[in-house]
Structures are given as C-alpha cells and as structure tokens.
Amino acid sequence: MELRLAKTEDLPQLKTMFHSIVKNMLRNGLKIWNDSYPYEEFPYEIEDRCLYLITKEDKILATFCLHDSTDGQDCFDWKEKSAKALYLSCLGINVDNLRAGLGSLTLNYAIKIAQEKNAEYLRLLVVEENIPAKNLYLKNGFTKVEGVYSEFSESNNRVMKEYGFEIKL
C-alpha cells in the first residue's frame, strides 16, 4: 500500500468510489454525503495539497483530508484550544475494502502526517447519526469533547448536528 497526495488524474476514480460510498451509506440509513459532497470539494483539496490517498496497484482504497481549520471548530470545548491542531475530514473507505482494517490504518496515516506537521492534536467533526465513524474514532483513541455544531445542509434539506473528537499526538 502507498500513501500519497491526490492528483487531478485521480478525480474520475474518486468520483466512482464516492458514488459507491454514498450508495452504501444510504443502504445503511445514513444520509450524510451525496453525489456532490464531498466530491465537489476534491479539486480544491488537490490544489491545496491536503487530500491524501491510500492506494494499492493504482486502486484507491481510502481517502482523507487534513486542514488547519474547519467550520464549527469554535463550538467545541477542545482540551487545549490554543494548541496547534489539524482537522481530519472526508475519511472514506472504498466499499470493496470495508471491514479490512482500513479505517484504523487510515487514521494511523493521518496521525503520522499530523505529527510530521508538528500538530499537537488531530481533531474532527462527525455527524450525529454516523455511529460506525464514532465507534472507529473511539476505538482508535479519540475522545469525544463537549459541544455541538449544527448546520443546515441544503443538499440533505435538514439540520445536521456534528460532534467533536480529538486525540493528543
């Protein structure tokens, strides 16, 4: 397996992969992402060099983004608010590779990169009903923090509540 930054040439495969992820989420009652989000953000994240891929033989197995900030970050009682933190988003596992330990592996890669960038914390927001993601983060040492970020999602036509999780690096 290889960890690398995403390139523009990866967009067609990413679109196919995220279409399958969204279909799988909907089958499991999770209306969080859709055919445009988060995919529509990927060209900008490629340009900003913050979208990472885990690949094997040119097949994308997983993705994640690391940002210096995120919408709603001020709604949470982070342990050390002024500490340098990176924010994880768009963690996606190819549906062909679910239940193979890629979620934990992907988090380990994100933690390693955050450490290399001298972050003291890796933080993230997760939608209220995404129980599998919350369980993954807790299993991998993240702690849920106090607070909630509520945002109206036009594409889902509802208010989505997100909770914060962090891990000290």
N, C-alpha and C positions, 0 to 999 in steps of 0.2 A: 504494500500500500504506500501511496505517496501523498504527502500534504503539500499543497501549492496554492498560490493565489489564482483566482479565476481569471479567465481571459474572455474577450469578446467572442471568440470562436466556440466557447462553451455554452453560449446562450441557447442554441437550439436543444441541446441535451438537457439543460437546466429546465427549459420550458416543459419538455416531455416529463421529466422527473417530478416537477412540482404539480403538474396536472394529475399525475398518479397519486401523489401525496394528498392533494385536496380531495380526490375521489375517495380515497381510503378514509380520510377524516370524516367525510360526510356519511360514509357507510357506518362509521362508529359514532355518529351523532354529534360530531364536533364541527360546528360551523364557525371556523375561526379564520382560515385563509380562503381565498377564492382564486379563480383563474388569472386575476390581475395582481393581487397582492399575495405574497411578497415579490413575485416575479418581476413586476414592473419597476421595482427598485434596483434590480441587479445591474443594469448598465451603469448606473451612478456609483454603485458599490464597487464595481470592477474598476471604474475610473479612479475612485478614491483608495483603491488597493486595500479594501477591508473585507472582501468576500473570499473565503477560503474553501477549498475543495479537498476531500479525501477521495482519491481515485485508485483504481486498480485496473491495469491494462486499458487505459483510456475510458473506462466506465466510471461515472461519478457515483460514489457510494453515499456521500454525505456532504453537507454544506453548513457553514456558519459564518456570521459576520461579527466583527469586533469594532465597536465605536467608542469614541471618547465621551459621548453623552447620548442620552435618549429622551424622548418625550416622556414626561411624567416622573422623571427621576427625583424631582423635589418633593414628591408626595410621600416619600418613604423615610422611615427612621433608620437610616443606614448606621451601622455601628460607628464608623468614623467618617462623617460626612465630607470632611475636607481631604481625606486620603485620596491618592491617585487611584482611579478605578477605570476599568474598561467595561463596556456593556455588550453582552452577548445577545445576538438576535438571529433570526432566520435559521435556527438549527433544524435541518431537515435530513431525514434518512431515506434513502431510496427504498421504496416499498418492496423491492426484490430482495432486500437485505435486512428486513426487520427481524428482531429477536436474535441477532447475531453478535450483540455486544457493541455495535457501532455507536450507540448513543453515549455510552461511557467513554469509549475511545475518542469520540469527537470532543467531549468535554475535556478529556486529558490534553488533547492537542490545543484547545482554546486556552486552557490554564497555562500550558507551557509558553504559548505565544505572549499571553498577558504578562507572565513573569519576565520574559525577554524584553518586553517593552517597559519594564520597571513599574508595573501596576502593583498596588498593594491589595486590591480586591478585584474580583471578577463578579459582576452583578448582572442581573437580568430581570425582565418582567415576563410573567406568564399569565395567560388568560385563565380566569376563574375555573372554567369547566374542563381545562386541559389536565385532567388527573394523571394520565401517563407521563406528561412532561414534568409535573410537580414531583411525582414519585422518582423519576430519573434524577432530578436535581438533588432531592433529599438523600437518595441512595449514594450519591457521589459527593456528599459532604457540604452541600449548600444549606444555608439556614434561611428560613422564611423570616422576613422583617415586618414590622408593623407598618401599616399604611395600605392605601388602595388608590389606583389611578383609574378613573372612569373616563371613557372616551366614546363618543358616538361614531360608529362605523357606518358610513353611507353605503358601502358595498354589502354589508350584512343587515342594514336598516335596524340597528339596535345599539344600545349602550353596552359596551364591553368593559368588564372590570378586570384589572390586572393586578397581580400581587408581585411583590419584590422578593428576590432571593439573592444571597451573596455568599461568597467564600473568600476567606482571607488567604492570600497567597504567600 
